[in-house]
Amino acid sequence: MPPHEPDACHAPSRLKLVVAYGCIYIIWGSTYLAIRWGIESIPPLLMAGSRFVLAAILLTAITLPGRYRAARAAMRLPRLPSGRMWGAALLLGTLMLAFGNGTVTWAEQYVPSAIIALLVGMVPMWMAVLGAIGPRGVRPTLKTLAGLLIGIAGVVILIGPSRITEAIGSFGDSGEAANGSRMLLWATVAMFFSTLAWSIGSLLSLRLVRPADKNTGTSMQMLLGGLVLLAAAAVRGEFVAFDPGAVTLRSALSFGYLVVFGSIIAFTAYTWLLTVSTPARVATYAYVNPVVAVALGAWLADEPLTRQTGLASAVIVAGVALVVSPKPAQPSPTPQCTSDAET
């Protein structure tokens, strides 16, 4: 059985799935605005790295006592992660958090938060394509491919081609406006590779050796990914430039929200969903996030809502509906399950 193909005997409850998807749909959709506010007075890579290191420490503090109680009840010592597990966590943390989320945080200096959320809409495409590679890959159905294409079309409608054309036309020009257009283009290109790195990391997480306890694996990824980001922040001189006294209340509250909700709750839900659902279905968060980001931008940041935005949002939701809708029931032997699995 492919590692990312759910076992019928160990299927999670519908309530757990709804809550987990709600976390990555709604919470992650709100983090783009939170990142925008956070980097108003905190350097981007320093904020991203500190966010994940602190989240790793808090998640470990919350879950470690329970793991020790379970080990004590079983009259055995808790197993420590092996060197291979730490190596896998370093690779996944670098791909998903350092390259993936770190690039998002850096790019929000130059690209509006709602547009960043739209660029993340490339994740389902990467997940579907990369997930089909290899003998154990899950081939996407025609309905899934149609949903992915419809979702991508919604992203294109929402962005509009004029932004890229304007940025390309600014090369060779001087001045603040031209430089801003070029940085917009570079940030957009960086986001392209960011979504690729995130998708590769997500799929590798299904195949690499990781701790049996999912919270332990998540903490390790966040810790090592955060340390990579802090090292990059040091190279960029962000520690020297950072003035703690200049941090605004809005930036501080946004940082706290990103630690608790964006990292501990939503990222944990995401890593769990990767083990119980298909990559293409989990990746649909990237279609819903832009809708949430645009709505919050209009509500909290006075960003205008246009007909183009409304049309694009409707197209995106239609694409998600195709991807996540259940497959037609097919007769098959009923597996004999001794008990419901604990998740």
C-alpha positions in Angstrom: 0.0 0.0 0.0 1.4 3.5 -0.8 2.5 5.3 2.3 0.0 8.1 1.7 -3.0 5.9 0.9 -5.3 5.8 3.9 -6.1 2.4 5.5 -9.8 1.6 5.6 -9.3 0.0 9.0 -7.6 3.2 10.4 -9.8 5.9 8.9 -10.1 9.0 11.1 -13.5 10.3 12.2 -15.3 12.8 10.0 -15.2 15.3 12.8 -11.4 15.2 13.1 -11.1 15.6 9.3 -13.5 18.6 9.3 -11.6 20.3 12.2 -8.2 19.7 10.6 -9.3 20.9 7.2 -10.9 23.9 8.9 -7.5 24.8 10.5 -5.5 24.7 7.3 -8.3 26.4 5.3 -9.2 29.3 7.7 -6.3 29.7 10.0 -3.6 29.5 7.3 -5.8 31.9 5.2 -5.5 34.4 8.0 -1.7 34.1 8.5 -0.9 36.1 5.4 -2.3 39.2 6.9 -0.7 38.4 10.2 2.7 38.0 8.5 2.2 41.4 6.8 1.5 43.0 10.2 4.3 41.1 11.9 7.1 42.3 9.5 6.1 45.9 9.9 8.5 46.1 12.8 10.3 42.7 12.9 12.8 41.6 10.2 11.1 38.9 8.1 13.5 35.9 8.4 14.1 36.7 12.1 10.4 36.7 12.7 9.8 33.5 10.8 12.7 31.6 12.4 11.7 32.8 15.9 8.2 31.8 15.2 9.0 28.2 14.5 11.6 27.7 17.2 9.2 29.0 19.8 6.4 26.9 18.4 8.6 23.8 18.6 9.4 24.5 22.2 5.8 25.1 23.2 4.5 22.1 21.3 7.1 19.9 23.0 6.3 21.3 26.4 2.6 20.6 25.8 2.9 17.0 24.5 6.0 15.7 26.3 4.3 15.0 29.7 1.6 12.9 28.0 4.2 10.8 26.1 6.1 10.1 29.3 2.9 9.1 31.1 2.1 6.7 28.3 5.6 5.2 28.4 5.5 4.8 32.1 2.1 3.1 31.9 3.7 0.7 29.4 6.6 0.2 31.7 9.2 1.3 29.2 11.4 4.3 28.5 10.2 6.7 25.8 12.2 6.1 22.6 14.4 9.0 21.5 14.5 10.0 17.8 17.2 8.4 15.8 19.9 10.2 13.8 18.0 9.3 10.6 14.9 10.9 12.0 16.8 14.1 12.8 18.2 14.1 9.3 14.7 13.7 7.8 13.4 16.5 10.1 16.3 18.8 8.9 15.5 18.1 5.3 11.7 18.6 5.7 12.1 21.7 7.9 14.5 23.3 5.4 12.2 22.6 2.4 8.8 23.4 3.9 9.6 26.0 6.6 12.9 27.7 5.6 12.4 27.7 1.8 8.6 27.5 1.8 7.3 29.7 4.6 10.5 31.8 4.9 10.2 32.9 1.3 6.5 33.8 1.9 7.5 36.0 4.8 10.3 37.7 2.9 8.1 38.2 -0.2 5.4 40.0 1.8 7.7 43.0 1.9 7.1 43.5 -1.8 3.8 41.6 -2.7 0.4 42.2 -1.1 -0.6 39.5 1.3 -3.7 38.5 -0.7 -1.6 38.1 -3.8 0.9 35.9 -1.9 -1.9 33.7 -0.9 -2.9 33.4 -4.6 0.6 32.4 -5.6 0.5 29.6 -3.1 -2.3 28.3 -5.3 0.4 26.5 -7.3 0.8 24.0 -4.5 -2.0 21.7 -5.6 -0.6 21.5 -9.1 2.8 20.5 -7.8 1.3 18.0 -5.3 -0.7 16.3 -8.0 2.1 16.2 -10.5 4.8 15.1 -8.0 2.5 12.8 -6.2 2.0 10.8 -9.4 5.7 10.2 -9.9 7.1 6.8 -9.0 5.6 3.3 -8.9 3.8 4.0 -5.7 2.3 7.3 -6.7 -1.4 8.0 -6.6 -2.5 8.9 -10.1 -4.9 11.8 -10.1 -8.4 11.1 -11.6 -9.8 13.2 -14.5 -12.1 14.9 -12.0 -9.2 15.8 -9.7 -7.2 17.2 -12.7 -10.3 19.2 -13.8 -10.6 20.6 -10.3 -6.9 21.5 -10.2 -7.1 23.3 -13.5 -10.2 25.2 -12.5 -8.6 26.3 -9.3 -5.5 27.5 -11.2 -7.7 29.4 -13.5 -9.3 31.1 -10.5 -5.8 32.1 -9.3 -5.0 33.6 -12.7 -8.3 35.6 -12.8 -7.6 37.0 -9.3 -4.0 38.0 -10.0 -4.5 39.4 -13.5 -1.8 39.5 -16.2 -1.2 43.2 -16.0 0.9 43.0 -12.8 3.5 40.7 -14.4 3.6 42.8 -17.6 4.2 46.0 -15.7 7.0 44.4 -13.7 8.7 43.0 -16.8 8.5 46.4 -18.5 10.2 48.1 -15.6 13.6 46.4 -16.3 16.2 49.0 -17.2 14.3 51.8 -15.6 15.5 53.7 -12.5 13.5 55.1 -9.7 11.6 53.8 -6.7 8.6 52.8 -8.8 10.7 50.8 -11.2 12.6 49.1 -8.4 9.3 48.2 -6.7 8.1 46.6 -9.9 11.3 44.6 -10.2 11.1 43.4 -6.6 7.5 42.4 -7.2 8.7 40.2 -10.1 11.6 38.7 -8.2 9.3 38.0 -5.2 6.9 36.3 -7.6 9.6 34.1 -9.1 10.8 33.2 -5.5 7.3 32.2 -4.6 7.2 29.8 -7.6 10.2 27.9 -6.2 8.8 28.3 -2.6 5.7 26.4 -3.5 7.8 23.7 -5.3 10.0 23.3 -2.2 6.9 23.1 0.1 5.3 20.4 -2.2 8.5 18.3 -2.4 8.8 18.4 1.4 5.2 17.5 1.9 5.5 14.4 -0.3 8.9 13.4 1.2 7.4 13.5 4.6 5.3 10.5 3.6 8.4 8.4 2.8 11.1 9.4 5.2 11.7 7.8 8.6 9.9 9.9 11.2 9.0 9.4 14.9 5.8 7.3 15.5 4.4 10.3 17.5 3.4 12.9 15.0 3.8 15.8 17.4 7.4 14.8 18.0 8.1 14.8 14.2 6.3 18.2 13.8 8.3 19.7 16.7 11.6 18.5 15.2 10.7 20.0 11.8 9.8 23.3 13.3 12.9 23.5 15.5 15.4 22.7 12.7 13.5 24.7 10.0 13.4 27.7 12.4 17.2 27.4 13.2 17.9 27.4 9.4 15.8 30.6 9.1 17.6 32.2 12.1 21.0 31.4 10.4 19.8 33.0 7.2 18.6 36.0 9.3 22.1 36.3 10.8 23.7 36.3 7.4 21.4 39.0 6.2 22.3 41.1 9.3 18.7 41.1 10.6 19.9 40.5 14.2 22.0 43.7 14.1 19.2 45.8 12.5 16.5 44.5 14.8 15.3 47.0 17.5 13.1 45.3 20.1 12.0 48.6 21.4 10.5 49.5 18.0 8.2 46.5 17.8 4.6 47.6 17.6 1.7 46.0 19.5 0.2 44.9 16.2 3.4 43.2 15.2 3.8 41.5 18.6 0.2 40.2 18.6 0.6 39.0 15.0 3.7 37.1 16.0 1.9 35.4 18.9 -1.0 34.5 16.6 1.4 32.9 14.1 3.2 30.9 16.8 0.0 29.5 18.4 -2.5 29.3 15.6 -0.4 29.3 12.4 2.4 26.9 13.6 1.3 24.8 16.6 -2.4 24.3 15.6 -2.5 24.6 11.8 0.9 23.1 10.9 0.2 20.1 13.2 -3.1 19.6 11.5 -1.4 19.7 8.1 1.2 17.1 8.9 -1.5 14.8 10.3 -3.7 15.2 7.3 -0.8 14.2 5.0 -0.9 10.8 6.7 -4.6 10.2 6.5 -5.7 11.8 3.2 -4.3 12.2 -0.4 -1.8 14.9 -1.3 -4.1 16.5 -3.9 -7.0 16.8 -1.4 -4.8 18.2 1.4 -3.3 20.7 -1.0 -6.7 22.3 -1.7 -6.0 24.6 1.3 -4.0 26.7 -1.2 -7.2 27.4 -3.1 -9.3 28.4 -0.1 -6.5 30.5 1.6 -6.7 33.2 -1.1 -10.4 33.6 -0.5 -9.9 34.0 3.2 -6.9 36.3 2.7 -8.9 38.6 0.4 -11.9 38.7 2.7 -9.8 39.5 5.7 -7.8 42.1 3.8 -11.1 43.9 2.8 -12.4 43.6 6.4 -9.4 44.5 8.5 -7.0 46.3 6.1 -9.5 48.2 3.9 -8.4 46.4 0.8 -11.1 46.8 -2.0 -13.3 43.9 -3.1 -13.9 43.9 -6.8 -16.0 41.9 -9.3 -12.8 40.3 -10.4 -12.1 39.1 -6.9 -15.7 37.8 -6.5 -15.5 35.9 -9.8 -12.1 34.4 -9.0 -13.2 33.3 -5.6 -16.2 31.5 -7.0 -14.0 29.7 -9.6 -11.5 28.7 -6.9 -14.3 27.3 -4.7 -15.7 25.3 -7.6 -12.2 23.8 -8.2 -11.9 22.8 -4.6 -15.4 21.2 -4.7 -14.3 18.9 -7.5 -11.1 17.8 -5.8 -12.5 17.1 -2.4 -15.8 15.6 -3.4 -15.9 11.9 -2.5 -15.4 9.2 -5.2 -18.4 7.1 -6.2 -18.8 4.1 -4.0 -17.3 0.9 -5.5 -18.2 -2.6 -4.2 -15.3 -4.2 -2.4 -14.8 -6.7 0.3 -15.4 -5.2 3.7 -12.1 -5.3 5.7 -12.3 -6.9 9.1 -11.2 -4.3 11.6 -10.7 -5.3 15.2 -11.1 -1.8 16.5 -11.0 1.9 15.6 -7.5 3.3 15.3 -6.4 6.0 17.7 -5.3 9.1 15.9 
